[in-house]
Amino acid sequence: MRNCLRQIIAAAGLIALAAASPVDLRAEDADTDGRKFGLSDFTFRVGAYNISSNTVARIDGNNGDIGTVLSFENDLNLDDRKSTFYGAFSWRMAGRHYLEVEHFTLARSGLQTLSAETEFGDKVFEIGATVDSFFDTSVTRVSYAYLVHDSSKYAVALSAGLHITDLTMGLNELSTQLSIEDVEVAAVTAPLPVIGVAAGWRISEKLMLFGRAQIFRLEISDYKGRLDHFSAKLEYNAFKHLGFGAGFDIFDLKLDIDKPRWNGTVDFEFRGPIVYLNGRF
């Protein structure tokens, strides 16, 4: 409960700082249907995301055995920081209605000699085994937002959408020279519904501060747990149709999963800075 309260307070802080939404802010316009900020009909963002990751997961066996809780960065030597491509697109559908899509992928691998016996799915890896591992992540965020406040200085939107997270991880004991079909793999696609709030603050004619908060808290189908997503961005619209941005993104996913290819738990957190080009039309 305390953690949830802290997250709500953090979200409120982002809003107070003028969080970002799938809206883009430009010069003031006399139109009253979500255009007092001069909102763009189409906005594109393309850039790089430098991600710091913390991954803890457990894969249980089909025979009912409980798997070993693994820290992929500490126990399996996966990269704890890596850069990747970041892309986003927002569309003003009509009036105060907006749609935004964001996407990025993250592929990591590691090589480690195990210091303890490890149960992963239906396989047991003994102490001293040399294990090749990987953890691939793909995140697509789709959200609808409705602009509830629109003025020449501030904009606030309520949103609802899906965080579609694809997770695939696997372990292979190199010393046994297993074929690729013998690698123990767990995979899951988690389409989690989220609700959120977003806002924007015009600091000057060309400089804007954005932020957003989205959460998931319920049990749905084969998933039970929580998702938290917070972001803040600063944009400078240097030209009529082109600008530059930098921000910071936090994503925290904790799930109990009961699926054929992933029966267990995952606690996956990543955070880091984003830099991008911003096109507006």
C-alpha positions as CSV (number, residue, x, y, z in Angstrom):
1,M,0.0,0.0,0.0
2,R,2.8,2.4,0.9
3,N,4.5,1.6,-2.5
4,C,1.3,2.3,-4.3
5,L,0.9,5.6,-2.4
6,R,4.5,6.6,-3.3
7,Q,3.8,5.9,-7.0
8,I,0.6,8.0,-6.9
9,I,2.5,10.9,-5.3
10,A,5.2,10.5,-8.0
11,A,2.6,10.6,-10.7
12,A,1.1,13.7,-9.2
13,G,4.6,15.3,-9.1
14,L,5.0,14.6,-12.8
15,I,1.7,16.2,-13.5
16,A,2.7,19.2,-11.5
17,L,5.8,19.4,-13.6
18,A,3.6,19.3,-16.7
19,A,3.8,15.8,-17.8
20,A,3.7,14.8,-21.4
21,S,1.0,13.3,-23.4
22,P,0.5,12.2,-27.0
23,V,-0.1,15.9,-27.7
24,D,2.4,18.3,-29.2
25,L,2.5,21.9,-28.1
26,R,3.1,24.8,-30.5
27,A,1.8,28.4,-30.9
28,E,-1.5,29.4,-29.5
29,D,-4.5,29.0,-31.9
30,A,-8.0,30.4,-31.6
31,D,-9.6,27.1,-32.3
32,T,-11.3,25.7,-29.1
33,D,-11.4,21.9,-30.0
34,G,-8.1,21.0,-28.5
35,R,-6.0,23.5,-30.5
36,K,-5.3,26.4,-28.1
37,F,-1.8,24.9,-27.9
38,G,-1.7,24.7,-31.7
39,L,-1.6,20.9,-31.5
40,S,-0.1,19.0,-34.4
41,D,-2.2,16.5,-36.3
42,F,0.8,14.2,-36.7
43,T,3.9,13.9,-34.5
44,F,6.9,11.5,-35.1
45,R,9.7,10.8,-32.6
46,V,12.8,8.9,-33.6
47,G,15.8,8.5,-31.3
48,A,17.9,6.4,-29.0
49,Y,17.1,4.9,-25.5
50,N,19.9,4.1,-23.1
51,I,18.4,1.5,-20.8
52,S,19.6,0.3,-17.4
53,S,17.9,-3.0,-16.6
54,N,17.2,-5.1,-13.5
55,T,15.7,-8.5,-14.3
56,V,14.6,-11.2,-11.9
57,A,12.6,-14.2,-13.1
58,R,11.6,-17.7,-12.1
59,I,10.4,-20.4,-14.5
60,D,8.7,-23.5,-13.0
61,G,8.7,-26.9,-14.5
62,N,5.7,-28.6,-16.1
63,N,6.0,-31.4,-13.4
64,G,5.2,-28.8,-10.6
65,D,8.8,-28.2,-9.5
66,I,9.5,-24.6,-8.5
67,G,12.3,-23.0,-10.5
68,T,15.3,-21.1,-9.2
69,V,14.8,-17.3,-8.8
70,L,17.4,-15.8,-11.1
71,S,18.9,-12.3,-11.4
72,F,19.8,-12.2,-15.0
73,E,22.3,-9.4,-14.6
74,N,24.0,-10.9,-11.5
75,D,23.6,-14.6,-11.8
76,L,23.9,-14.9,-15.6
77,N,26.0,-11.9,-16.5
78,L,23.6,-10.2,-18.8
79,D,24.3,-6.5,-19.8
80,D,22.8,-4.2,-17.2
81,R,23.0,-1.2,-19.6
82,K,22.4,-1.1,-23.3
83,S,21.3,1.4,-26.0
84,T,18.5,0.7,-28.4
85,F,16.3,2.4,-31.0
86,Y,13.2,4.3,-29.9
87,G,10.2,5.4,-32.0
88,A,6.9,7.0,-31.4
89,F,3.9,8.3,-33.4
90,S,0.9,10.4,-32.3
91,W,-2.2,11.3,-34.3
92,R,-4.9,13.9,-33.5
93,M,-7.9,11.9,-34.7
94,A,-10.5,14.6,-34.1
95,G,-11.1,17.5,-31.7
96,R,-9.6,16.6,-28.3
97,H,-9.0,12.9,-29.2
98,Y,-5.5,11.5,-29.7
99,L,-3.8,8.2,-30.4
100,E,-0.2,7.4,-29.6
101,V,2.0,4.4,-30.4
102,E,5.6,3.9,-28.9
103,H,7.9,1.0,-29.6
104,F,11.4,-0.2,-28.7
105,T,13.2,-3.6,-28.4
106,L,16.1,-4.7,-26.2
107,A,18.1,-7.9,-26.9
108,R,20.7,-9.0,-24.3
109,S,22.9,-12.1,-23.8
110,G,25.4,-13.4,-21.3
111,L,27.9,-16.1,-20.5
112,Q,28.4,-17.4,-17.0
113,T,29.7,-20.3,-15.0
114,L,27.1,-21.2,-12.4
115,S,28.0,-21.1,-8.7
116,A,24.8,-22.9,-7.6
117,E,22.5,-25.5,-8.9
118,T,19.8,-23.9,-11.1
119,E,16.4,-25.2,-12.0
120,F,15.0,-23.5,-15.1
121,G,11.8,-24.9,-16.5
122,D,12.2,-28.6,-16.9
123,K,16.0,-28.6,-16.8
124,V,18.5,-28.6,-14.0
125,F,21.9,-26.9,-14.5
126,E,24.6,-28.2,-12.2
127,I,27.2,-26.1,-10.2
128,G,30.1,-25.3,-12.5
129,A,28.1,-25.5,-15.7
130,T,29.0,-22.9,-18.3
131,V,25.6,-21.3,-19.3
132,D,24.8,-19.1,-22.3
133,S,21.7,-17.1,-21.7
134,F,19.6,-14.4,-23.4
135,F,16.7,-12.1,-22.5
136,D,14.9,-10.3,-25.4
137,T,12.3,-7.7,-24.7
138,S,9.9,-5.9,-27.1
139,V,7.6,-3.2,-25.7
140,T,4.8,-1.5,-27.7
141,R,2.6,1.1,-26.0
142,V,-0.7,2.0,-27.6
143,S,-2.8,4.7,-25.8
144,Y,-5.9,6.8,-26.4
145,A,-6.0,10.2,-24.7
146,Y,-8.7,12.8,-24.3
147,L,-7.6,16.4,-23.7
148,V,-9.5,17.6,-20.6
149,H,-7.8,20.9,-20.3
150,D,-6.5,23.1,-23.1
151,S,-5.1,26.6,-22.6
152,S,-2.2,28.6,-24.1
153,K,0.0,27.6,-21.2
154,Y,-1.1,24.1,-20.0
155,A,-2.7,20.9,-21.4
156,V,-3.9,17.9,-19.4
157,A,-5.2,14.6,-20.8
158,L,-6.6,11.4,-19.4
159,S,-5.6,8.2,-21.2
160,A,-6.3,4.5,-21.5
161,G,-4.4,1.9,-23.5
162,L,-2.3,-1.3,-23.7
163,H,1.3,-2.0,-22.8
164,I,2.1,-5.0,-25.0
165,T,5.3,-6.6,-23.6
166,D,7.0,-9.6,-25.3
167,L,9.5,-11.4,-23.2
168,T,11.7,-14.3,-24.4
169,M,14.5,-15.8,-22.4
170,G,16.6,-19.0,-22.6
171,L,19.5,-21.0,-21.1
172,N,21.9,-23.4,-22.8
173,E,24.7,-25.4,-21.1
174,L,27.6,-25.0,-23.6
175,S,29.6,-27.9,-22.3
176,T,27.0,-30.4,-23.4
177,Q,27.0,-29.1,-27.0
178,L,23.2,-29.0,-27.2
179,S,21.5,-28.2,-30.4
180,I,19.4,-25.1,-30.7
181,E,16.3,-27.2,-30.2
182,D,17.6,-28.3,-26.8
183,V,17.9,-24.8,-25.4
184,E,15.4,-24.3,-22.6
185,V,13.3,-21.3,-23.6
186,A,10.5,-19.4,-21.9
187,A,8.4,-16.8,-23.8
188,V,5.3,-14.7,-23.1
189,T,3.3,-11.8,-24.6
190,A,1.6,-9.7,-21.9
191,P,-1.0,-7.3,-23.3
192,L,-1.8,-5.3,-20.1
193,P,-4.4,-2.6,-20.0
194,V,-3.3,0.7,-18.4
195,I,-4.9,4.0,-17.3
196,G,-3.0,7.2,-17.0
197,V,-2.7,10.9,-17.0
198,A,-0.6,13.3,-19.0
199,A,0.1,17.0,-19.3
200,G,2.2,19.6,-20.9
201,W,3.6,23.0,-19.9
202,R,4.8,25.7,-22.4
203,I,7.9,27.2,-20.8
204,S,8.5,29.5,-23.8
205,E,7.5,29.8,-27.4
206,K,9.8,26.9,-28.4
207,L,10.5,25.1,-25.2
208,M,8.1,22.6,-23.6
209,L,8.2,20.2,-20.7
210,F,6.2,16.9,-20.9
211,G,5.5,14.0,-18.6
212,R,3.2,11.0,-18.2
213,A,2.1,8.4,-15.7
214,Q,0.4,5.0,-16.5
215,I,-0.4,2.1,-14.2
216,F,-1.8,-1.4,-14.2
217,R,-3.2,-3.0,-11.0
218,L,-5.4,-6.1,-11.4
219,E,-5.6,-9.8,-12.2
220,I,-6.5,-10.5,-15.8
221,S,-6.6,-13.8,-17.6
222,D,-3.3,-15.6,-16.8
223,Y,-1.5,-12.5,-15.4
224,K,-1.5,-11.0,-11.9
225,G,0.6,-8.1,-10.8
226,R,1.4,-4.5,-11.5
227,L,2.9,-2.2,-14.1
228,D,4.2,1.3,-13.6
229,H,5.3,3.7,-16.3
230,F,6.5,7.2,-15.7
231,S,8.2,9.6,-18.1
232,A,9.3,13.2,-18.4
233,K,10.6,14.9,-21.6
234,L,11.9,18.4,-22.5
235,E,11.5,19.4,-26.1
236,Y,12.9,22.4,-28.1
237,N,11.1,23.1,-31.4
238,A,13.9,24.7,-33.2
239,F,12.1,24.8,-36.6
240,K,8.6,24.8,-37.9
241,H,8.4,21.1,-38.5
242,L,11.5,19.8,-36.6
243,G,12.6,19.8,-33.0
244,F,14.8,18.0,-30.5
245,G,14.0,16.3,-27.3
246,A,15.5,14.6,-24.3
247,G,13.9,12.8,-21.4
248,F,13.9,10.1,-18.8
249,D,11.7,6.9,-18.8
250,I,10.9,4.5,-15.9
251,F,9.2,1.1,-16.5
252,D,8.5,-1.4,-13.7
253,L,6.7,-4.7,-14.4
254,K,6.0,-7.4,-11.8
255,L,3.8,-10.4,-12.8
256,D,2.8,-13.8,-11.8
257,I,2.3,-15.7,-15.0
258,D,0.5,-19.0,-15.7
259,K,1.0,-19.8,-19.4
260,P,2.2,-22.9,-21.2
261,R,5.6,-21.4,-22.2
262,W,6.1,-19.3,-19.0
263,N,4.8,-20.6,-15.7
264,G,6.4,-18.5,-12.9
265,T,7.2,-14.9,-12.1
266,V,9.0,-11.9,-13.6
267,D,10.2,-8.7,-12.0
268,F,11.5,-6.5,-14.8
269,E,12.6,-2.9,-14.3
270,F,14.3,-0.6,-16.7
271,R,15.0,3.1,-16.7
272,G,17.2,5.6,-18.6
273,P,17.5,8.7,-20.8
274,I,16.0,9.1,-24.2
275,V,17.2,11.5,-26.9
276,Y,15.2,12.0,-30.2
277,L,14.3,14.1,-33.2
278,N,10.7,15.4,-33.2
279,G,8.8,16.0,-36.5
280,R,5.4,17.8,-36.5
281,F,2.9,18.1,-39.4
